[in-house]
Structure formats: C-alpha cells, structure tokens
C-alpha cells in the first residue's frame, strides 16, 4: 500500500526527480515545478521557526525531507515521515538526548534547500550528493547517510553478454546520450578516464523522456541507458509502473553507489559532530545494515567505491 501511494505522488515528476533531484550538479537545485506535492507537509511537526531549546535543555531540530522519493524519503498516507534516510535520522535522534528531531515533508526542492540555508530547517535530506557548490552553502558530515545506485538498463536478450559496465563496453559501449549538465554524464566521463581499454561511447544530448531512452534501447538504436536504480524499479519493474510493459524486455545491472548526505545549516558544527558520532554507533550495532535490508533489500553501502571520500571522482 505504501508503494502504491508513492507511485501516485510520483505521477507528475518522479522521473526527473530521480535522475536529478538531489543527485545533479548545481543547476539541478533550481526551483522545481512540481506543484502537485509542493504543499505536502508531515503532521509529525508543526515547527516552522528556527530550532528552539526547551526548559529542560533539549533543542528541537527541524528536519525537512522530500515527500515522494521512495525508498529514501516519503510522506505517508497518514501524514507521517518514512523512508531510509528518515529512518536513519530517527535512529540518530534516539542516541542524542540533547536534541529532539521533528520531521517536515516537502514536495518543493527549493523550500528544502533554501530552508536549510536560512535555518528554517537545520537538516535536509533528499538523496543529496556532495557537490563543490553545495559545500559552500551547507555543512556536510563525515559520514554519508545512504547511496543512490546508478547502473545500465539493456535488452534482456543480451543478458548473457552484459554483466557489468566493462562487459557492456566490450559488447558495444553504445549508450543512450546524456545531457552534459547531468551528474550521470560526469560519472561516465570518469568511468572512461579510469577504464581506457573498456570505453563507453558518451554522446552529449539535450534531456529527453525516460520512455524514449527505453524505446531506443529496445529498437536497437542504442544498447543501454544509464539510469538510477530506483527509477528503473519504480517505473519498469513495479506492476503499476509507467513502463511496466518493458519489464520482460529490459534487464538492469548496477554500476556504483553514489553517497547521499544530510545537508546541515552552516554554523551547526556541534549538530554535525553529534550526527557523525551517532552514525558510527549505528554502524557498529548493525542498525544501518538492518535499515538497508528493510528499505532496499540489499546493502547500498557495498556499492560505494572502496576508499571513497568527499570529492571522489566517480
């Protein structure tokens, strides 16, 4: 029931938001036009003012999160806050008696981003990747909160020959063109730099619909499309997905996990430190593994490149 509700929320803009929302370069942080969910708010909080400290010394922290980005962040049917990133922050909150986290969902990226910048919210989660531009506007913790999994969708008839990015490159490397301003374009650029003997054919192009990408692959015009895993799961694999008619004809293999981070308001160094310390405890006691299994069914952390650190070129 939860996922069916999400599909309805995603009807207007899921494809664009999964590709770029929280994952793109600075240009992706412009105000979205998703009016269908822009006023959605969680009933878990009525806070709209900067964080306050109660008489007993507990400071209220307002967390803004995306309303329709399953399984990362979600506004539930009953007005609650759910999703992997939300669940991690709820677990973090349990370990921080000096803070009380309250959650507010938004369907408007600009509200979340500007709200964290101005201190309306002290934390924002939206499947956000680290970018150099964002690092000047927000505090990033040492530890990521999740990962956005990228990969390729290709014709199932070629599944015996295509097992990963390198085997796809050896098969043909003929990838549906990507817009240069998209973060996915940079990922393929860096893949080619690191794999000179297994090159992907990377062509720049304007944005086009996901439906066109899948159709071009099935027609043989290209041999694979580079897409976010959650987008493929939501729109192709799901029985009520918009492109479920392609489910038997397309296969997906993941490439890498791109870490996602909570965004903190500048000046919140103590809060960031507390988050990092709590995250380490949650990793040690198995909570993070359990939450990954619950929301993804596998470990997204395992797909993050070994030795990753902020500024890593994918």
C-alpha positions in Angstrom: 0.0 0.0 0.0 2.9 2.3 0.8 4.5 1.9 -2.6 1.2 2.4 -4.4 0.7 5.7 -2.6 4.2 6.7 -3.6 3.5 6.0 -7.3 0.6 8.4 -7.1 2.8 11.1 -5.6 5.4 10.5 -8.3 3.0 10.7 -11.2 3.9 14.3 -12.1 7.7 14.3 -11.7 9.2 11.0 -10.4 11.4 10.5 -13.4 13.0 13.9 -13.4 13.4 13.9 -9.6 15.1 10.5 -9.5 17.6 11.5 -12.1 18.5 14.9 -10.9 16.8 15.8 -7.7 19.4 15.7 -5.0 21.8 14.0 -7.4 22.7 16.6 -10.0 25.1 19.4 -10.3 24.3 22.9 -9.0 21.9 23.5 -11.9 19.6 20.8 -10.5 19.0 22.9 -7.4 16.8 25.4 -9.2 13.2 25.6 -8.1 11.1 22.6 -9.4 7.7 22.9 -11.0 6.1 20.1 -9.0 3.0 21.9 -7.8 1.2 18.6 -7.1 3.2 18.0 -3.9 4.7 21.4 -3.1 2.4 22.0 -0.2 2.7 18.5 1.3 3.8 18.6 4.9 4.2 16.0 7.6 1.9 16.1 10.6 4.8 14.9 12.7 5.7 18.5 13.3 4.2 21.9 13.4 7.5 23.7 13.6 8.1 26.5 11.2 10.6 28.6 13.2 14.3 28.2 13.8 15.3 25.4 16.3 14.4 26.2 19.9 15.7 24.9 23.2 13.1 23.8 25.8 13.3 24.4 29.5 14.9 21.1 30.1 17.7 21.9 27.7 16.6 19.8 24.8 17.0 21.5 21.5 14.4 21.0 18.8 15.9 20.2 15.3 13.6 20.5 12.3 14.4 18.0 9.6 13.0 18.7 6.1 12.7 15.7 3.7 11.4 15.0 0.2 7.8 13.9 0.2 7.9 11.4 -2.7 11.3 9.8 -3.2 10.8 6.2 -2.2 12.6 4.4 -0.6 14.7 7.4 0.6 12.2 9.9 1.8 8.4 9.8 1.9 5.3 11.4 3.2 3.0 8.5 4.2 -0.8 8.3 3.6 -1.4 9.2 7.2 0.9 12.2 7.1 3.9 10.7 8.7 7.6 10.7 7.6 9.2 7.5 6.3 12.0 6.3 4.1 15.5 5.1 4.6 17.1 8.5 5.2 14.3 9.5 7.6 14.6 6.2 9.4 18.4 6.7 9.9 17.8 10.2 11.3 15.1 8.8 13.6 17.7 6.3 14.9 20.3 9.0 15.2 17.8 11.1 17.3 17.3 8.2 19.7 21.0 8.4 20.5 21.0 12.2 21.1 19.2 13.1 24.3 20.2 16.8 23.8 18.2 17.0 20.6 14.6 16.3 19.6 14.2 15.8 15.8 10.9 16.7 14.2 10.2 15.9 10.6 8.5 18.0 7.9 8.0 16.7 4.4 8.1 19.0 1.3 7.5 18.4 -2.4 9.4 21.5 -3.3 13.2 21.2 -3.5 13.7 24.9 -3.3 11.9 25.0 0.0 14.1 22.3 1.5 17.4 23.8 0.1 16.6 27.4 0.9 15.1 26.4 4.2 18.3 24.7 5.3 20.4 27.6 4.1 18.3 30.1 6.1 18.0 28.0 9.2 14.3 27.4 8.9 15.3 23.7 8.9 18.5 22.6 10.5 18.8 19.4 8.4 17.5 18.4 5.0 17.5 15.0 3.3 16.6 14.5 -0.4 19.0 11.9 -1.7 21.6 14.7 -2.0 25.0 14.1 -3.5 28.0 16.1 -2.4 29.0 18.8 -4.9 31.6 21.6 -4.6 28.9 24.2 -5.0 26.8 22.7 -2.2 29.8 22.5 0.1 29.8 26.3 0.2 26.2 26.5 1.2 25.8 23.6 3.6 27.7 21.6 6.2 28.4 18.0 5.2 29.1 15.4 7.8 32.0 13.0 7.7 29.6 10.0 7.2 27.1 9.7 4.4 23.6 8.6 5.2 22.8 6.5 2.1 23.7 5.9 -1.5 22.0 6.4 -4.9 22.7 3.4 -7.1 23.4 4.0 -10.8 23.6 1.4 -13.5 22.5 0.4 -17.0 19.3 -0.9 -18.4 19.7 -3.0 -21.6 17.9 -5.6 -23.7 17.3 -8.9 -21.8 18.3 -10.8 -24.9 21.9 -9.6 -24.2 22.0 -10.5 -20.6 24.4 -13.4 -21.2 26.9 -11.0 -22.6 26.4 -7.9 -20.4 27.1 -8.4 -16.8 28.6 -5.0 -15.8 29.9 -1.8 -17.2 33.1 -3.3 -18.6 31.3 -6.1 -20.4 28.8 -3.6 -21.8 31.8 -1.5 -23.0 33.2 -4.6 -24.7 29.8 -5.6 -26.1 29.4 -2.2 -27.9 29.5 0.7 -25.3 26.7 2.3 -27.3 24.9 4.3 -24.6 21.9 6.5 -24.9 23.2 10.1 -24.9 23.3 12.1 -21.7 22.9 15.8 -21.1 26.3 17.3 -20.1 24.7 19.1 -17.2 23.5 15.9 -15.7 25.6 14.3 -13.0 25.3 10.9 -14.8 27.3 12.4 -17.7 30.2 13.1 -15.3 30.1 9.6 -13.9 30.5 8.1 -17.4 33.3 10.6 -18.2 35.2 9.5 -15.1 34.5 5.8 -15.9 36.1 6.3 -19.3 39.1 8.0 -17.7 39.6 5.1 -15.4 38.9 2.4 -18.0 40.9 3.3 -21.2 40.6 -0.3 -22.5 36.8 -0.5 -21.9 35.3 2.7 -23.2 31.7 3.7 -23.2 30.5 5.8 -26.1 29.5 9.0 -24.5 27.5 11.4 -26.6 26.1 14.8 -25.3 22.5 15.5 -25.9 19.6 17.5 -24.5 17.2 16.0 -22.0 14.6 13.6 -23.3 12.0 11.4 -21.7 12.8 8.1 -20.0 10.3 6.4 -22.3 12.4 7.5 -25.3 15.5 6.0 -23.7 13.9 2.6 -23.2 12.3 2.6 -26.7 15.7 3.5 -28.3 17.3 0.6 -26.5 14.6 -1.9 -27.5 14.7 -0.7 -31.1 18.5 -1.3 -31.2 19.3 2.3 -31.8 21.4 2.1 -28.6 22.4 -0.8 -26.4 21.9 0.6 -22.9 20.5 3.5 -21.0 22.3 4.9 -17.8 19.6 5.3 -15.2 19.1 5.4 -11.4 18.2 2.0 -10.0 15.2 3.3 -8.0 13.8 4.9 -11.2 14.0 1.5 -13.0 12.4 -0.3 -10.1 9.6 2.2 -9.8 8.8 2.7 -13.5 9.6 -0.6 -15.1 9.8 -3.4 -12.5 6.8 -2.4 -10.5 3.5 -3.8 -11.7 1.9 -0.3 -11.7 5.0 1.3 -13.2 4.5 3.6 -16.1 6.8 1.5 -18.3 6.0 -1.9 -16.9 5.2 -3.2 -20.4 9.0 -3.3 -20.9 9.7 -5.4 -17.8 10.2 -8.6 -19.7 12.4 -7.0 -22.3 14.8 -5.0 -20.2 17.4 -6.0 -17.6 19.2 -3.8 -15.1 22.7 -4.2 -13.6 24.1 -1.7 -11.0 27.3 0.2 -11.5 28.2 2.2 -8.4 26.6 3.7 -5.3 26.9 7.5 -5.1 26.8 8.5 -1.4 23.9 10.7 -0.3 24.2 13.1 2.6 22.1 15.1 5.0 22.5 18.8 4.5 23.1 20.9 7.6 22.8 24.6 8.1 26.1 26.4 8.2 27.2 27.0 11.8 25.7 23.7 13.1 29.1 22.1 13.7 28.0 20.6 17.1 25.0 19.0 15.5 27.1 17.6 12.6 29.6 16.1 15.1 26.7 14.6 17.1 25.3 13.0 13.9 28.7 11.5 13.0 29.2 10.0 16.4 25.7 8.5 16.4 26.2 7.2 12.9 29.3 5.3 14.0 27.3 3.7 16.8 24.5 2.7 14.4 27.0 1.2 12.0 28.7 -0.8 14.8 25.4 -2.2 16.3 24.0 -3.3 12.9 21.2 -0.7 12.8 22.3 0.7 9.4 22.6 -2.8 7.9 19.1 -3.6 9.1 17.6 -0.5 7.7 19.3 -1.0 4.3 17.8 -4.5 4.2 14.4 -3.2 5.2 14.2 -0.4 2.6 16.4 -1.7 -0.2 16.7 -5.4 0.3 20.5 -5.2 -0.1 23.4 -3.1 1.1 23.7 0.1 -0.9 26.9 0.9 1.1 28.5 -2.2 -0.6 28.2 -0.4 -3.9 30.1 2.7 -2.8 33.7 2.5 -4.2 36.3 1.4 -1.8 38.3 4.4 -0.5 35.5 6.9 -1.2 35.8 10.3 0.4 34.2 13.6 -0.3 35.4 14.9 -3.6 35.9 11.4 -5.1 35.5 11.4 -8.9 33.1 8.7 -9.9 
